[in-house]
Amino acid sequence: MASRSELRVARIFLWWGILVTCAIGLIQGAGGLRPWSLITLAVLGAVAATTAVLEHGLHKASTNLKRWFIPVLIGIWGGMGSLGYFVWAHSESTPTRESLQIEGLPGFFGFAVIKLTDAPSTQRQYIADMQDLQGAWASLYISASNLFTFSITDTHGEVYPLEVALNKEGISLDKWIYIQCEAGISGGKTIMAVSINGRIVGSRIVQSALDLGDRNWGKGGGTFGGNRQHQQFGTFSISEFGVNSSTWTSEEQEQGDKYIEQKYAIKLSSMKN
């Protein structure tokens, strides 16, 4: 049977271990934690550290050590509070599919495992240009200004582009990536987003419920690798491509992410939580 001192040491290791686990959870969850999860981890970590300090007996130590009891507690709670605030601020600035509320909505969803090639051009370079049976279009291309563009054209001919820079913070060239482009209609607005390897790199909210027709993308015509006039061809390699008439639900997204990671060994940031 363990002695009291051995049990005390075990408890100290347990509480410090909980603190470390909470801190790692906060850091790895940056950008994807819900507010209540963030608060729970921060408070639990601070409580665990406080309990560990009490187990150490700092509050009962000699005068020289005892005077550090309150500063240590302030440092613990201040540190966990600062870490929690940092993660919260990062989460606020980094949108997710959940925060955009784009999951499971009627509209457009397209994905591709693709390697875009750096081929400077004075015209657009299309990946796909698809029409439904009632005249709405969904287009993916690199613009003449060298921006990746996901564009939706409603049945009235109005165009709504979402542009993303071709750089490390946006879309990288000459490497295999997993890209998602989606537009979902919710209430009186249309939410657009572009994700690279599970991370949203561009989003836009159109303050109108766009008329996207029957959403049978490609059934009304279009071109893969060029525009609707069979011109302005893109330069890229592609392994997989698919479209859907609705954005993925969270369950479909999780299944799709697992499939991509397992088949293509592409590390997805959306799989970290």
C-alpha positions as CSV (number, residue, x, y, z in Angstrom):
1,M,0.0,0.0,0.0
2,A,1.4,3.5,-1.0
3,S,2.4,5.8,1.8
4,R,1.0,9.3,2.3
5,S,4.1,10.9,0.9
6,E,3.9,8.7,-2.2
7,L,0.2,9.5,-2.7
8,R,1.0,13.2,-2.3
9,V,3.7,13.0,-5.0
10,A,1.3,11.2,-7.3
11,R,-1.3,13.9,-6.8
12,I,1.2,16.6,-7.5
13,F,2.2,15.0,-10.8
14,L,-1.5,14.5,-11.7
15,W,-2.4,18.2,-11.2
16,W,0.7,19.5,-13.1
17,G,-0.2,17.0,-15.8
18,I,-3.7,18.3,-16.1
19,L,-2.3,21.9,-16.3
20,V,0.0,20.9,-19.2
21,T,-2.8,19.0,-21.0
22,C,-5.1,22.0,-20.7
23,A,-2.4,24.3,-22.0
24,I,-1.6,22.0,-25.0
25,G,-5.4,21.7,-25.7
26,L,-5.7,25.5,-25.8
27,I,-2.7,26.0,-28.1
28,Q,-3.7,23.2,-30.5
29,G,-7.3,24.3,-30.5
30,A,-6.5,27.9,-31.5
31,G,-9.0,28.9,-34.2
32,G,-11.4,26.1,-33.6
33,L,-12.5,26.1,-30.0
34,R,-16.0,27.1,-28.9
35,P,-16.1,29.8,-26.2
36,W,-17.3,27.4,-23.5
37,S,-14.5,24.9,-24.3
38,L,-11.9,27.7,-24.1
39,I,-13.2,28.8,-20.7
40,T,-13.4,25.3,-19.4
41,L,-9.8,24.5,-20.4
42,A,-8.4,27.8,-19.0
43,V,-10.2,27.5,-15.7
44,L,-9.4,23.8,-15.3
45,G,-5.8,24.4,-16.0
46,A,-5.6,27.2,-13.4
47,V,-7.4,25.2,-10.8
48,A,-5.1,22.2,-11.4
49,A,-2.0,24.4,-11.0
50,T,-3.4,26.0,-7.9
51,T,-4.1,22.6,-6.3
52,A,-0.6,21.5,-7.2
53,V,0.9,24.5,-5.5
54,L,-1.2,23.7,-2.4
55,E,-0.1,20.1,-2.5
56,H,3.5,21.4,-2.6
57,G,2.7,23.2,0.7
58,L,4.0,26.6,-0.4
59,H,1.4,28.3,1.8
60,K,2.8,26.5,4.8
61,A,6.4,27.0,4.0
62,S,8.9,29.2,5.8
63,T,8.4,33.0,5.7
64,N,10.9,33.5,2.8
65,L,9.0,30.9,0.6
66,K,5.5,31.7,1.9
67,R,5.6,35.2,0.6
68,W,5.8,33.8,-2.9
69,F,2.4,32.0,-2.5
70,I,0.2,34.8,-3.7
71,P,2.5,36.0,-6.5
72,V,2.6,32.4,-7.8
73,L,-1.2,32.1,-7.8
74,I,-1.5,35.4,-9.6
75,G,1.0,34.2,-12.1
76,I,-0.9,31.0,-12.7
77,W,-4.3,32.5,-13.1
78,G,-2.9,35.4,-15.1
79,G,-0.9,33.1,-17.4
80,M,-3.9,30.8,-18.1
81,G,-6.1,33.9,-18.6
82,S,-3.6,35.4,-21.0
83,L,-3.3,32.1,-22.9
84,G,-7.1,31.8,-23.1
85,Y,-7.4,35.4,-24.3
86,F,-4.8,34.8,-27.0
87,V,-6.7,31.7,-28.2
88,W,-10.0,33.5,-28.1
89,A,-8.6,36.5,-30.1
90,H,-7.1,34.0,-32.7
91,S,-10.4,32.2,-32.9
92,E,-12.3,35.4,-33.5
93,S,-9.9,36.4,-36.4
94,T,-9.9,32.9,-38.0
95,P,-13.3,31.9,-39.4
96,T,-14.4,28.3,-39.4
97,R,-17.2,26.6,-41.3
98,E,-19.1,26.4,-38.0
99,S,-18.6,30.1,-37.2
100,L,-19.6,31.1,-40.7
101,Q,-22.7,28.8,-40.4
102,I,-22.2,27.4,-43.8
103,E,-22.8,23.7,-43.0
104,G,-25.5,21.8,-44.7
105,L,-27.0,24.6,-46.8
106,P,-28.4,24.6,-50.4
107,G,-26.1,26.2,-52.9
108,F,-22.8,25.0,-54.3
109,F,-20.0,22.8,-53.0
110,G,-16.9,21.8,-55.0
111,F,-13.7,20.1,-53.9
112,A,-10.5,19.2,-55.7
113,V,-7.1,17.6,-54.9
114,I,-5.1,19.7,-57.3
115,K,-1.6,21.2,-58.0
116,L,-1.9,24.6,-59.6
117,T,1.1,25.6,-61.8
118,D,2.8,29.0,-61.8
119,A,2.1,30.0,-65.4
120,P,1.8,33.8,-65.7
121,S,-0.9,34.9,-68.1
122,T,-2.6,38.0,-69.2
123,Q,-6.0,36.2,-69.2
124,R,-8.0,34.1,-66.9
125,Q,-6.9,30.4,-66.4
126,Y,-10.0,28.3,-65.7
127,I,-10.2,25.2,-63.6
128,A,-13.9,24.7,-64.1
129,D,-16.9,26.6,-65.4
130,M,-20.3,24.9,-64.6
131,Q,-23.9,25.8,-65.3
132,D,-27.1,24.4,-63.9
133,L,-30.3,23.9,-65.9
134,Q,-31.7,27.3,-65.0
135,G,-28.7,29.4,-66.0
136,A,-26.7,29.9,-62.7
137,W,-22.9,29.4,-63.0
138,A,-20.1,28.3,-60.6
139,S,-16.6,29.2,-61.8
140,L,-13.1,28.4,-60.5
141,Y,-10.2,30.2,-62.1
142,I,-7.0,32.2,-61.6
143,S,-7.7,35.8,-62.7
144,A,-5.5,37.9,-65.0
145,S,-4.5,39.7,-61.7
146,N,-3.1,36.4,-60.4
147,L,-5.8,35.8,-57.8
148,F,-7.6,32.5,-57.3
149,T,-11.2,33.3,-57.9
150,F,-14.3,31.3,-56.9
151,S,-17.3,33.0,-58.6
152,I,-21.0,32.5,-58.5
153,T,-23.3,33.9,-61.1
154,D,-27.0,33.8,-60.3
155,T,-29.9,33.2,-62.7
156,H,-30.1,37.0,-63.4
157,G,-26.5,37.2,-64.6
158,E,-25.1,38.9,-61.5
159,V,-21.6,37.8,-60.6
160,Y,-20.3,37.4,-57.1
161,P,-16.6,36.7,-56.9
162,L,-14.5,35.6,-53.9
163,E,-10.8,36.2,-54.4
164,V,-7.8,34.6,-52.6
165,A,-4.1,35.5,-52.9
166,L,-1.7,33.0,-54.4
167,N,0.8,32.9,-51.6
168,K,1.7,30.9,-48.4
169,E,-1.1,32.6,-46.5
170,G,-3.6,31.8,-49.2
171,I,-3.2,29.2,-52.0
172,S,0.3,27.8,-52.7
173,L,1.4,27.0,-56.2
174,D,3.3,23.9,-57.5
175,K,2.2,21.7,-54.6
176,W,-0.7,19.3,-54.0
177,I,-3.5,20.9,-52.0
178,Y,-7.0,20.0,-51.1
179,I,-9.3,22.9,-52.0
180,Q,-13.0,23.4,-51.1
181,C,-15.2,26.2,-52.6
182,E,-18.7,26.5,-51.3
183,A,-21.7,28.9,-51.3
184,G,-24.6,28.3,-49.1
185,I,-28.0,30.1,-48.9
186,S,-29.3,30.8,-45.4
187,G,-32.2,33.0,-44.7
188,G,-31.7,36.3,-46.6
189,K,-28.0,35.9,-47.3
190,T,-25.5,33.8,-49.2
191,I,-22.3,32.7,-47.5
192,M,-19.2,31.9,-49.6
193,A,-15.9,30.3,-48.5
194,V,-12.7,28.9,-49.9
195,S,-10.7,26.4,-47.8
196,I,-7.2,25.1,-48.4
197,N,-6.2,21.9,-46.5
198,G,-9.0,22.4,-44.0
199,R,-8.3,26.0,-43.3
200,I,-10.6,28.8,-44.5
201,V,-8.5,31.3,-46.5
202,G,-11.3,33.5,-47.8
203,S,-14.9,34.2,-47.1
204,R,-17.7,36.5,-48.2
205,I,-21.2,37.1,-47.1
206,V,-23.6,38.4,-49.8
207,Q,-26.6,40.1,-48.1
208,S,-29.1,38.4,-50.4
209,A,-30.4,34.9,-51.0
210,L,-29.0,34.4,-54.5
211,D,-31.2,32.6,-57.0
212,L,-29.0,29.6,-58.0
213,G,-31.7,27.8,-60.0
214,D,-32.0,24.0,-59.6
215,R,-28.3,23.6,-58.6
216,N,-27.7,20.7,-60.9
217,W,-24.2,21.9,-61.5
218,G,-22.8,20.9,-64.9
219,K,-26.1,19.6,-66.2
220,G,-26.7,22.9,-68.0
221,G,-23.3,22.8,-69.7
222,G,-19.8,24.0,-68.9
223,T,-16.2,23.1,-69.3
224,F,-13.6,21.4,-67.1
225,G,-10.2,23.0,-67.6
226,G,-11.5,26.0,-69.5
227,N,-14.3,28.6,-69.6
228,R,-17.8,28.2,-71.1
229,Q,-16.5,29.3,-74.5
230,H,-13.9,26.5,-74.3
231,Q,-11.1,29.0,-74.0
232,Q,-8.7,30.4,-71.3
233,F,-7.5,27.0,-70.3
234,G,-5.8,26.5,-66.9
235,T,-2.5,24.9,-66.2
236,F,-2.8,22.3,-63.4
237,S,-2.6,18.7,-62.4
238,I,-5.6,17.2,-60.7
239,S,-6.3,13.9,-58.9
240,E,-9.9,14.2,-57.7
241,F,-12.8,16.6,-58.3
242,G,-16.4,16.7,-57.2
243,V,-19.4,19.0,-56.9
244,N,-22.6,18.9,-54.8
245,S,-25.8,20.9,-54.7
246,S,-25.5,21.6,-51.0
247,T,-22.6,22.4,-48.7
248,W,-21.4,19.6,-46.6
249,T,-22.7,19.0,-43.1
250,S,-20.2,18.8,-40.2
251,E,-20.5,15.0,-40.4
252,E,-19.9,14.9,-44.2
253,Q,-16.9,17.3,-43.7
254,E,-15.4,15.0,-41.1
255,Q,-15.8,12.0,-43.3
256,G,-14.4,13.8,-46.3
257,D,-11.4,15.1,-44.4
258,K,-10.6,11.6,-43.1
259,Y,-10.8,10.2,-46.7
260,I,-8.5,12.9,-48.1
261,E,-5.9,12.5,-45.3
262,Q,-5.8,8.7,-45.7
263,K,-5.8,8.6,-49.4
264,Y,-3.5,11.6,-50.2
265,A,-1.5,12.0,-47.0
266,I,-2.4,15.7,-47.0
267,K,-2.4,17.1,-43.4
268,L,-5.6,19.0,-42.8
269,S,-5.9,21.7,-40.1
270,S,-9.6,20.9,-39.7
271,M,-8.6,17.5,-38.3
272,K,-6.6,18.8,-35.4
273,N,-9.6,19.0,-33.0
